[in-house]
Every structure is written in structure tokens, then in C-alpha cells.
């Protein structure tokens, strides 16, 4: 994997961790619900959104980022 691909993977992963999708319909393929607040939040930057965020939730976002990166190739 190239350095550019790793940088893109990091960007995608962070996006899935911190940005809600436009659609709030869980049936849609592009649905995403953020599990952490973005760094741009003035008060709770980077804090978890839900009490009980677990490693499986984080890895799900990583898998989505890897999948999107693969589609870009």
C-alpha cells in the first residue's frame, strides 16, 4: 500500500468515525452514524457519542473505510 493510499484510508476512517451521512435511513448503503464527535467540536472534541462505544463499532468503521478505498482503485 502506498503512502497516498494510507493517507486516504486514514481520512476515510476518521470520516466514518466522526461524520453522519446525509441520510438517516439505516437501510441505505451509504448510511453512517458517527460514534465520536469531530475534532472541530468546541466542547467535546473527539469524545464518544454513545455510552458503551466498543471496539466492534470502531472496527466496523474501519472496514467501511477499507471497502470504500478498494472501490476507488
C-alpha positions in Angstrom: 0.0 0.0 0.0 1.4 3.4 -1.0 1.7 6.3 1.4 -1.1 8.1 -0.5 -3.4 5.2 -0.1 -2.6 5.0 3.7 -3.3 8.7 4.0 -6.6 8.3 2.2 -7.5 5.3 4.4 -6.9 7.4 7.5 -9.1 10.2 6.1 -11.9 7.8 5.3 -11.7 6.1 8.6 -11.8 9.4 10.5 -14.8 10.5 8.4 -16.7 7.3 9.2 -15.9 7.7 12.9 -17.0 11.4 13.1 -19.4 12.3 10.3 -23.1 11.3 10.0 -24.3 10.5 6.5 -26.9 12.8 4.9 -29.4 10.0 5.0 -30.6 8.8 8.4 -32.2 5.7 6.8 -30.3 2.7 8.0 -31.4 0.6 5.0 -29.4 2.8 2.6 -26.0 1.6 1.6 -24.4 5.0 2.3 -25.8 5.3 5.8 -23.3 6.2 8.5 -23.8 7.2 12.2 -20.8 8.8 13.8 -19.6 7.3 17.0 -17.2 10.1 18.0 -17.5 13.9 17.9 -15.3 15.6 15.4 -12.1 17.4 16.5 -13.8 20.7 15.4 -16.3 20.4 18.2 -15.6 23.3 20.7 -16.5 21.5 23.9 -16.2 17.7 23.5 -13.7 17.3 20.7 -13.0 13.6 19.9 -15.3 12.2 22.7 -17.6 9.3 22.2 -21.2 10.0 21.2 -22.6 6.9 22.9 -22.0 5.5 26.3 -20.8 2.0 25.5 -18.9 2.5 22.3 -16.9 -0.6 21.8 -14.1 -2.0 19.7 -16.5 -3.7 17.3 -18.2 -0.4 16.5 -14.8 1.1 15.7 -13.7 -1.9 13.6 -17.0 -1.6 11.6 -16.0 1.9 10.6 -12.5 0.7 9.6 -14.0 -2.0 7.4 -16.2 0.6 5.7 -13.2 2.8 5.1 -11.2 -0.1 3.6 -14.1 -1.1 1.4 -14.5 2.5 0.1 -10.8 2.7 -0.6 -11.0 -0.6 -2.6 -13.8 0.8 -4.7 -11.7 3.8 -5.6 -9.0 1.7 -7.2 
